[in-house]
């Protein structure tokens, strides 16, 4: 069975409809892009359709050079610059001075504190004053995302959160990228299906879970950075259909 016969066209149409509805009904809305494959699909859909959804990325200070290189690829391909949010330098300096540059390897608590400083706090600034935000999360990505809905009440930020690719498979993502000549992070060709900060991401082996390379020294149940977690728990309040 081809991917088209498996319902890809329908999933793509639903995603396009969701994005158009966000742009029309939830302005100002923002898309939080990690510059990875899923997020490049959404970037392409948003920019090709000229939808009123702004795009930002979190520049943590520990990203791969290949990931940072995607910023120029987006600008060259679409004529658009992605807005960057960076961590507060004083918070980063305090963490490093007290715990060390790579203390995130020492415990889940230290890793989550690093993520809080480098990701969560900048995200909060990026979302301030917005009505909705968009992510590239998919259900099949991780054990923590199996109940992911296309639309959620983000209680922590007081807004709607949309996951337009929730139903998509990895095959869907790459079919769209290849069919539409979408630029993508070259690390994906080197065994990195999921890409985060450089010291916290490794290539995976054939047959491993797609998120196995993220915080590989931790249990699968703890593998979230805090962007989608409230008070230490993954909280999902789904909108009724």
N, C-alpha and C positions, 0 to 999 in steps of 0.2 A: 504493500500500500504506500503510495506517495504521500508526502507531507500535505499536498493540496487535498488529496482524497481524505486525509485524516482531519480535515476541518480547519486548516490553517487560515484560509480566506475568511472564515467566520470569526475566528479569534482576532484577526487583524482588523476586521470591520468593527468589532466590539471595542477594541482598544482605541481606534480612531474616534468612535462615538464618545467614549469616556473623556478623551482629551478635549474634544470640541466642547463638551458640556462643561468641563472644568473652566475652560477659557471664557465661556459665555456666562456661567452662573456663579463662579467663585473667584472673581477678580478682586484683589490681586492674588494670583496664585504663583507658586514657584516650583521648579523641578530641581531636586537635589541629585546632582549627577556625580557618580564616582569615576566617570570616564571609562568604565568597563563596558563589556559587550551589550548587556541589557540596556544600560543607560545611553549608549550610542544609538540604539534602536529608537528610544524615545526622543533623543535629541533630533534625529533625522525626521521623525514624524512631526515634532513640534515646529521645527524650523522650515521644513518643506511646506507645511500648511500655513506658516506665518501665524501661528496661534499665540494668543496673548497670555503666554506662560513664560516667565523669566527663568533663566537657568543659572544655577550657581554650583560651585564645587568647594569642598573643604580641603584646603591646602595645609596639611597637618605638619609639614616640615620634615616628614619622614617618607615621602612618596618615592616610588621608583622614577628614574629619569624618563623611562618610557611612558609612564602615566602623565608626567608633566608635559611630555612632548605631544600628547593628545590635544592640549590647549591650542597649539599652533595648527594642528590638523583641522580642528573645528573651525578656526578662523579662516584658514585657507579654503576649506570646502564650502562653508556656509556664509562666510563674511560676517560672522558673529563672534564676539568675545564672551567667554564664560566668566561670570563674576566670581572672584575668589574670596573666601573667608578664611582667615588664619587665626590660630590660637593666640591668646594674650601672652606676649613674650615674658612678662613677669611671672606668670603661672608656670610656664614651661621651665624657666630658670630656677624657680623655687623647687619644683619637682626633681629636677636633675641634681640640684645642690644637696637636697635632703636624701634622695634615694639612689641616685646614679642614672646615667643616660638610658640604660637598658633594664631598669628595675621591673619592667613589665614581664620579664621572664620569671621573676621570683615567686609571684602568686597571682591568682585571679584578681584579687583586690588591687594589687599594684597595676596590673594590666588595665583594669577598668578605670582606675584613676587617670592613667595616661590617656585612655580613650575619652574620658570626660573632659580633660583639659584640651586635647587636640581636636576633638570632634564634637562632643555634645554641646559645650559652651559656644563654639562658633556657630553650630546649627541653630541654637536658640536665637542668636543675633540675626541669622539669615531669615528665620521664620517670623520675626517680630513684625506685627502689623499686617500679616497676610491672612487670607481666609482659608487657604488650602495649600497643601504641598503634595508633590508627586514623587514616587520612588520607583525604582526598577526592580523591586523584589518579586520573586516568583515562589510559588509553593514548593516546587521540587528542589529548591536550592539547599534546604537545610531542615533538620529535625525541628528547629524552632519556628519554621514557617509553614508547616503543613496545614494550618487553619487560616492562612492568609486570605483576606477578602479583598475584592477590588476597591471597596470603599470602607473606611473605618472612621469612627469618632476618635480623634486624637485628644483625649481628655487633658493630657499634660500640657499641650500647647493651645488648647481651646479652639481647635479648627478641624476641618476635614482632612483626612489623609487618603490619598488614592494610590493604588498599586495596579496600574492598567495592564501589566503583564502577568498578573497573578496566575492565570490559566496557561501561560505559555510554557512550552518545554524548551530545553536547551537547543533541540533541533529547530524549533520555530525561530529562535533568536538568530541562529546562524543562517538559516534559509533567508530571513529578511535581510541580513547584512550582505550576503553574497548576491542576492537578487537586485539590491539597490545600490551596490558599490559604496556601502557605508564604511567610513574609516574606523579602524578598531586598534586597540592596544596590541602591539606586537608580542607582548608577554603571553597572550592567549595562544600563540603558535608555539610557545615553549613550555606548555604544560601547566599554565596558570588559568584555570577556568574562573577563579574568584580572586580579585586583586585588591589588596588593602595597602597598608604601610609596608615598606620594604622589609624591615626586620621581623614583621609579623606574618609574612606571606612566603610560602614556598611552592614550588611546582609539585604536582601530585603524580602518583603512579597510576598506570592503567587499572581501571576497576575501582579506584578509590572514589569516595563521595566528592562531589564538586566543591564542597567547602572544607575538605580535609586539609588543604594547604593554609587555611586561615587559623592562626593561633593553634598550631598543630600539637602543642604540648598540653592542651586542655581537653576536657571532656566535651563531646558534641553539644551537650545541653547548655554549656556556658558560652558558646561561640556567638555572641552578639556584642557589639561595641558599646551599646547604650543608646544609640540613636533611635532604636525601636523598643526600648525597655523603660518601664516606669517602676521606680522603687525596687529595682532588682528583679522584676518579673516582667515577662513579655505579656503585655496587656492588649487584648483585642476586643473591641466592642463593635460588632458588625452592624452596618446599616441594614434595616429590613429591605427586602427586595420588593 
